[in-house]
């Protein structure tokens, strides 16, 4: 475990890029072998806006990365943060707790807040207005959302007191987990269900992309499913009943346009409907 943390402390940019591109490529190919839905869309055309927003997310995180480094180093030097206040424990347990807490603050809490605060929901809409969810949807985030998510991650690093090796390990796992959760793949239902007891599985996350409430406001987790189960935001919906998109923004042409998506957060708020 020590060698893993040492590696992630100084993980080269080329290796981080390989995780991003390699993950997309792997799940893209897997979607062709085990598709959940046989979409009639042109896969590359659908991917273009999603890859554009993936690029903007990468750029924003790269430009702000020094803040993560400075914050992490400060917590270590000053022995500040939750995991630094815990009793002495094996390194592997220290790392697991650190990653889980970062997943809570940087992913679950950020995601939950975006759904509950109207201006933030309007920014987060860009992610939800994809009518053909696949692995390229994973990082379909408006640049404003990339900044919002970064702020939550930064706060998480500060509160948790995570060293940089744990932070980079978390971010790498988070990246692969979101690609996996969004991938248009069809696992055996029982396998998917078993996975969802511990990790966010594809079927579990697809419920979150159903076009109406209350399903849209459920299953916020990214890596670990424990947060949804613990805080009562876990829901089930049969995979064959899921319809992607958002009921208040149904225009598929606009929702596939980079220009339209960049302007989406500035629309007037539209109250979603609830279907039981």
C-alpha positions in Angstrom: 0.0 0.0 0.0 2.9 2.4 0.8 4.3 2.0 -2.7 0.8 2.7 -4.2 0.5 6.0 -2.2 4.1 6.9 -3.1 3.3 6.4 -6.8 0.1 8.6 -6.6 1.9 11.3 -4.7 3.9 12.1 -7.9 1.8 10.4 -10.6 2.9 11.8 -14.0 0.4 13.8 -16.1 0.9 11.2 -18.8 -0.3 8.5 -16.5 -3.4 10.5 -15.4 -4.2 11.1 -19.1 -3.9 7.4 -19.8 -6.4 6.7 -17.0 -8.9 9.2 -18.6 -8.4 8.1 -22.2 -7.9 4.4 -21.4 -11.1 4.4 -19.3 -13.2 6.0 -22.0 -11.7 3.7 -24.7 -12.3 0.5 -22.6 -15.9 1.3 -21.7 -16.6 2.6 -25.2 -15.5 -0.8 -26.6 -17.4 -2.7 -23.9 -20.6 -0.8 -24.8 -20.3 -2.4 -28.2 -20.1 -5.9 -26.8 -22.6 -5.6 -23.9 -24.9 -2.7 -24.7 -27.7 -1.9 -22.3 -29.6 0.1 -24.9 -29.3 -0.1 -28.6 -29.2 3.6 -29.3 -30.0 4.8 -32.9 -27.7 7.8 -32.5 -24.3 8.2 -34.2 -21.9 7.5 -31.5 -19.1 9.8 -32.5 -21.5 12.7 -33.2 -23.0 12.2 -29.7 -19.6 12.1 -28.1 -18.3 15.4 -29.5 -20.1 17.8 -27.0 -19.4 15.4 -24.2 -15.7 15.2 -25.1 -15.6 19.0 -25.4 -16.9 19.3 -21.8 -14.5 16.6 -20.7 -11.7 18.7 -22.1 -12.8 21.9 -20.3 -13.1 19.9 -17.1 -9.5 18.7 -17.5 -8.2 22.2 -18.2 -10.0 23.8 -15.2 -8.8 21.0 -12.8 -5.2 21.4 -14.2 -5.2 25.2 -13.7 -6.5 24.8 -10.1 -4.5 21.8 -9.1 -1.9 23.8 -7.2 -4.7 24.7 -4.7 -5.2 21.0 -3.9 -1.5 20.5 -3.4 -1.1 23.6 -1.1 -4.2 22.6 0.9 -3.1 19.0 1.2 0.4 19.9 2.3 -0.9 22.3 4.9 -3.1 19.7 6.5 -0.3 17.2 6.7 2.2 19.7 8.1 -0.3 21.0 10.7 -1.8 17.6 11.5 -5.2 18.9 10.6 -8.3 17.0 9.4 -10.5 14.0 10.3 -8.1 11.3 9.3 -5.2 13.0 11.2 -7.3 13.1 14.4 -8.2 9.4 14.3 -6.3 6.8 16.4 -3.3 5.2 14.8 -4.3 2.5 12.3 -2.9 0.4 9.5 -2.0 2.3 6.4 -4.6 0.4 4.2 -7.4 1.4 6.6 -6.2 5.0 6.7 -6.3 5.1 2.9 -9.7 3.5 2.6 -11.2 6.0 5.1 -9.5 8.9 3.4 -10.8 7.9 -0.1 -14.3 7.2 1.3 -14.5 10.6 3.0 -13.2 12.4 -0.1 -15.9 10.6 -2.1 -18.5 11.9 0.3 -17.4 15.6 0.3 -16.1 15.8 -3.3 -18.8 13.7 -5.0 -21.9 12.8 -3.0 -22.3 16.1 -1.1 -21.5 18.2 -4.1 -23.9 16.3 -6.3 -26.7 16.4 -3.7 -26.2 20.2 -3.2 -26.4 20.8 -7.0 -29.8 19.1 -7.1 -31.2 21.1 -4.1 -30.0 24.6 -4.9 -31.8 26.0 -7.9 -28.9 28.0 -9.5 -26.6 25.1 -9.1 -29.2 22.7 -10.6 -29.3 25.0 -13.7 -25.6 24.6 -14.0 -25.8 20.8 -13.4 -28.5 20.5 -16.1 -25.9 20.1 -18.8 -25.0 16.7 -17.4 -28.6 15.5 -17.2 -29.8 16.7 -20.6 -28.0 13.9 -22.4 -30.6 11.7 -24.1 -28.2 8.9 -24.8 -26.2 8.2 -21.6 -23.0 6.4 -22.2 -19.4 6.5 -20.9 -18.7 9.8 -22.6 -21.5 11.4 -20.5 -19.4 10.9 -17.4 -17.6 14.2 -17.6 -20.2 16.2 -19.5 -20.0 19.1 -17.0 -20.5 22.8 -17.8 -17.2 24.7 -17.0 -19.1 26.4 -14.1 -19.9 23.0 -12.7 -16.2 22.0 -13.0 -15.4 24.9 -10.7 -18.2 24.1 -8.3 -17.1 20.5 -8.1 -13.5 21.6 -7.5 -14.5 23.8 -4.6 -16.2 20.9 -2.9 -13.2 18.6 -3.5 -10.9 21.3 -2.1 -13.1 21.6 0.9 -13.0 17.9 1.3 -9.2 17.7 1.2 -9.1 20.4 3.9 -11.8 18.8 6.2 -10.5 15.2 5.7 -6.8 16.2 5.9 -5.8 14.0 3.1 -2.2 13.8 1.9 -1.6 14.2 -1.8 -1.1 10.5 -2.5 -4.6 9.8 -1.2 -6.1 12.7 -3.1 -4.6 11.6 -6.4 -5.7 8.0 -5.7 -9.2 9.2 -5.0 -9.4 11.3 -8.1 -8.2 8.4 -10.3 -10.7 6.0 -8.8 -13.4 8.6 -9.1 -12.7 9.1 -12.8 -12.9 5.3 -13.5 -16.0 4.9 -11.3 -17.9 7.7 -13.1 -17.0 6.2 -16.5 -18.2 2.8 -15.3 -21.4 4.1 -13.8 -22.4 6.0 -17.0 -21.3 3.3 -19.4 -24.1 1.9 -21.6 -23.4 -1.7 -20.5 -25.7 -4.5 -19.5 -24.4 -6.6 -16.7 -26.4 -9.5 -15.4 -29.0 -8.0 -13.0 -27.9 -10.0 -10.0 -24.2 -9.1 -10.6 -25.2 -5.4 -10.9 -27.2 -5.6 -7.7 -24.4 -7.2 -5.8 -22.0 -4.6 -7.0 -24.4 -1.9 -5.9 -24.2 -3.0 -2.2 -20.7 -1.6 -2.1 -20.0 0.4 -5.3 -22.1 2.5 -7.6 -23.1 0.1 -10.4 -24.3 1.1 -13.9 -28.0 0.2 -13.2 -27.9 2.1 -9.9 -26.6 5.3 -11.5 -28.8 5.1 -14.5 -31.8 5.6 -12.2 -30.4 9.0 -11.4 -30.6 9.9 -15.1 -34.3 9.1 -15.4 -36.1 12.1 -16.8 -38.5 12.9 -13.9 -38.6 13.1 -10.2 -38.2 11.5 -7.7 -35.7 9.3 -9.5 -33.6 12.3 -10.7 -33.1 13.2 -7.1 -31.6 9.8 -6.0 -28.5 7.8 -6.3 -26.0 10.7 -6.0 -23.0 8.6 -5.3 -19.9 8.2 -7.5 -17.6 5.5 -6.1 -19.3 4.1 -3.0 -23.0 3.4 -2.7 -23.0 3.6 1.1 -23.7 7.3 1.1 -27.0 6.9 -0.7 -28.0 4.0 1.5 -27.0 5.8 4.7 -28.8 9.1 3.9 -31.9 7.6 2.3 -31.3 8.7 -1.3 -31.1 5.2 -2.7 -33.8 4.2 -5.2 -34.4 1.4 -7.6 -36.0 1.5 -11.0 -36.0 -1.3 -13.6 -33.4 -0.6 -16.3 -36.0 -1.1 -19.0 -38.2 1.7 -17.6 -35.5 4.4 -17.6 -35.9 7.3 -20.0 -32.8 9.6 -20.2 -33.0 13.4 -20.1 -34.8 16.1 -18.1 -38.6 16.6 -18.6 -38.3 20.4 -18.5 -35.5 20.6 -21.2 -36.7 18.0 -23.8 -35.1 19.6 -26.9 -32.7 16.9 -28.1 -31.2 19.2 -30.8 -30.4 22.0 -28.3 -29.2 19.4 -25.8 -26.6 18.1 -28.3 -25.3 21.5 -29.2 -22.2 22.8 -27.5 -23.4 26.4 -27.9 -26.8 25.5 -26.5 -25.4 23.6 -23.6 -23.0 26.5 -22.7 -26.0 28.8 -22.4 -28.2 26.3 -20.6 -27.4 27.4 -17.0 -28.7 30.9 -17.9 -32.2 29.8 -18.8 -35.0 30.7 -16.4 -35.6 28.0 -13.8 -38.2 25.5 -14.8 -39.9 23.5 -12.1 -39.7 19.7 -12.8 -42.7 17.5 -12.5 -43.0 14.5 -10.3 -44.1 11.1 -11.5 -45.0 8.3 -9.1 
